[in-house]
Amino acid sequence: IVFKRVQQRFPKSRLTPEKEVISDKPMDKGFTPSARYEINLIGKKVEEMESELVKYLDEAALTGYDEIRVIHGFGTGALREGVRRVLSNHPVVKSFRPGEEGEGGGGATVVRFKR
């Protein structure tokens, strides 16, 4: 057995495999969902938005959301296009669409995750 550069020899007769424990209880890995249902990117520059959005998408997918909303506002459209470019290339994104009335309209993009 080697552990942190320390080597110890044991005869095979002294080694026993661990028994697999199967439990009905859900696993608790200490994960606490931190992602919200939506992220507001209004006022961000495209360059800073990209890393923030990628991090948010990863967290939201792990949280188990089926759908989230990205608020980018109307403005010149540069932020909206940047958001959609990130979404097009992100592996957890199944689809996205402009927000409908009550979802932020054209100032938001609704994202669905792969499951």
N, C-alpha and C positions, 0 to 999 in steps of 0.2 A: 504494500500500500504506500503510495506517495502522497503526501499532503504538505503543501508549501515548502517544497524542496527537502522535506524530511522523509526518509525512506525507512520503512519498518518491514521486516519479513516475518510472516506467520505461516505455520503449516496449514495446508488446506483443511485439515480436520478441525482447526479452531475457527474457521470462517463459516458463518451460516448466512444464507440469503435472508433479507428482510421479507416479512410476509406482507403482501399487498392488503391494505385496509380499504374496504369499500364502504362508503357511508351514504345514507339517504339524505344527509344534510347538504345544503348548498355550500359550495366552497367560498370561504371568505379570504381573499388575498389582500385585505387591507385597502381595497380600492374604494374610493369615495367619488361618486360622479361629481365632476366640477363644471361640466359644460351646461350652458343654458340652452333654451330652445332656439334662441336667435343671437346673432352677433351684429352689432351696429358699427359699420365702418365709415360712416359719414365723416368727412373732414380729413380722412387719412390720405396719404399719397399712395399711389399704386405700388411703389417699391416696398413701403412699410406694411401695406395691406396684405401682400402676398404671404409673408411668413406668418403673420397673425392668423390669416384665414386657414392656411394649411394646418397649423397647430390646432385651431378650433375644430376643423373637420375631423382630425384624428381623435380628439377628445369626445366629440359628439357621437362619433361612430361607436366608440368604446362604451359610452353611456347607454347605448341601445336605442337611441332615437331612430325612428323610421324616416322622419322628415324634419328639417330645420329651415329657418329663414335667415337670409343674409340681407341686411339693410345697407344699401349703398347710396341711396338718394338719387336725385335726378341729375343735377349739375350738367357737366359737359358730356357725360356718358363714358368718360375715360375709366372711372372706377368700376362702373357696371361691366364694361368690356374686360377689364382686368380680372374681375371676379369670375366672369364666365370662362375666361381662358384658364384660370386655376382649376375651376370645377371640371372643365373638359379633360384635364390631364390627371386628376386625382383618382387613385385606384378604388376608393370607397364610394364614390359618387355613381349612382345608377342613372339618375336623370336630374334635370333642373328645368325650371320654367319661370317666366315673369310672374310676380305676385298678382293676384286678382284683387278686386275691390275688397277691402277689409283685411288684406294681407300686405298692404303697402303699395299695391299697383306696380307701375314701372320703376318705382324706387326701391324695389325689393326683388330678390330672387329666391324661390322656394326650391329646396334641394331634397331629393330622395336618396337614401343610402341602399347599397347592395346588401342583401341578407343571404 
